[in-house]
Amino acid sequence: MTDDNGSMRKMQTILLVDGDHSIRIAWKRILQLEGYRVETASDGEAGLDVARRMQPVLVIVDRSMPGMDGIEFCHRLRREPKLASVAVVLASVEHEFVFGASAWDEFWQQPVSVETMLASIRRLVALPS
């Protein structure tokens, strides 16, 4: 993959952690079309395991999942020394204010537009558009 200057750029990995299969599939396709490598997990525990193995540049996690919710996932991710600096987006369909915002870098109110999603991701991983 090359950037606008023609130089090679390492494919960056994004981890999607969401209990909704259709969200994982749709967002994965969108991100792959943008040139990202995308890994997925359907729950928080699996997401932490994938994050430890893959060392993603960004994690997008849903707030409402069975078992470990997205907020707990964010806090646990931040406690892992090798993952503490990974950019994190917490996504939620819920409208209530969420405490603990220091555990994630951005919050997406769902549904989120593709344009908003991609602009946010580019900003968080410092990729040119």
Phi, psi and omega in degrees: 000137180242155176265189184297337179270000179085003180272153181287140179232132178296135177294126182269142182263132174243136178254126175255124178239108184205136179286346182269111182303319183294324176295314180302315182294311183297310182293324178299315180298315180301312183291324177295322177297335177273359175096012178267150168274133185235127173249151180228158173212148184263355177206170185298315181299313178297321179299317178296320178299314179296318180300318179298320181284318191264341182049063182292160175275341182209142173238131173248121185232139177280141180293319187257103176225154176292151181075239179285121179279175184296327180293313177298320177304312181300315180296318180292321178299317181294337179278351180270116185307320182282348183243355186301332183262003178292135177292139183228135173244127174260125180247143181203145172274347181284145184263354185286155176292139183247122177280155177096022186300345177290347180275352176221161184268327178216156177238128176251124172277120181272144004284144179250139180287154178300319181298314178297315180302309184292322177297318179297314181296315179302318180295317184288327181258004176057042175263145174292152181280000000 
